[in-house]
Amino acid sequence: MGDKIDNKVLCKLCKDDCLKKCFDDYVELIKEPKYVCKKCGRTAHKEKNLCKPVKIKK
């Protein structure tokens, strides 16, 4: 996975239309989510990929 997508916030990624070009990389970011965004509801494995991350309690 390239740094181009790995360092992006998922909300911005979707707005930039980059999702269509980097779909496989996007799927890697959301596998085994540990965080959920309080702003948009998206989930991600890494905190840095969300606007307002909150750790998911298991």
N, C-alpha and C positions, 0 to 999 in steps of 0.2 A: 504494500500500500504506500502510495507516495505521500510526502509531507503536504502536498497541495490540498488534499482532502482531510488528512489526519488532524490537522491543526484548526480546522474550521468548526464554527458553531453550526449545529444542524439546521437551525432556523434560517440562518443566512445562506447555507448551502442550498436549501430548497428555493429560496427567493432568487438566487443567482442562476437558477436553471442548470446548475452543475450536476444535479442529481441524475439527470438523464445520461450524461456523459460518463459518470463515475459510479454507476449503480452498484457494481460488485464491491467497490471500496466502501460505499455507504453501508452495505449489508454487514461488512466487517465491524463497522463502528457501533452497530446496534445489537450485535450478538452478545448474549449473556449480559443484559443490562444491569448496572449497579446503581444508576442514577435516573431520576425523572425530573423534567423541567417544570417548575411551578408556573411558568409563563405560558408555555405552548403544549405541554403534555407529552412531548417526545421523550424517548428513553435512549440511553447510551451506556456503553461500558465505561467510558472515561468522563470524569467531571468536566474537563475542559471543552467538551463538545456540546455543552448545553448552556443556554442563557442564564437560567436561574436553577442550578442543579441542587437536588436534595437526594441524599443517600436513601436507597430503598432498603427498608428493614426486612430481614428474612427471619 
